[in-house]
Amino acid sequence: MRLRPFTGWALEAARELERRSKVPIVSRLFTASDLRRGAAFLALAAWCAPRTRQGAVLAGVSDEEFATWLCMEDPSEIAEVLDRRRRDPAGLARFGQEPLARPEQYQNPFL
C-alpha cells in the first residue's frame, strides 16, 4: 500500500469532514484507488458548494453519514448520484490522481 497524499482545498475539506464526523477519511484517501479518490474529490467539491445542484443532493445528510458513504459506497454510484456525466469509472479515475485546483471546476461539463 503506497501513500498518495493530496493538498489544497480537497485536503482542507477532508480534514474538516473528518473533524466533524469523527470518521478517518484523510488516511483512507491517502491509500485509496484512483477511482475512490476521484469520487471522493467530486463529492467533497459538492460538499464545499452546498448551493449547487450537486451540493443540494447532500442536504439533510449528516457529516458522519456523508463520510461513511465516501468510504463505503461504490465510487461509480457516488458519481452517479452527484453527476451522471462522471459515472464512467475510467473518466472518474482520472480525477483521482490529484484534485482539480478549485472545487467549482468539478461542475464544468467539459472536463
C-alpha angles and dihedrals in degrees: 000000000000125000114240108186124195131197144198127041093348093056091046091049092047091049091050092048090049091049093050098041101034087224112131097236101148096061091045092053091048088063101030127115121260089255094055092043091050091052091045093050090049090050094045089051089055091046090053091052106044093168093065124091089253092049092050088063088066095052111125094018114122119233090246092051091048094049092047090048090054091052100041111029122089106267093229089054091052089053092045091055094047104035125355090205089067099050095100105104095215093051092043092050090057087066090055100074094071130344118256115264095258132020091234090065090072088070092062108108092204096065 
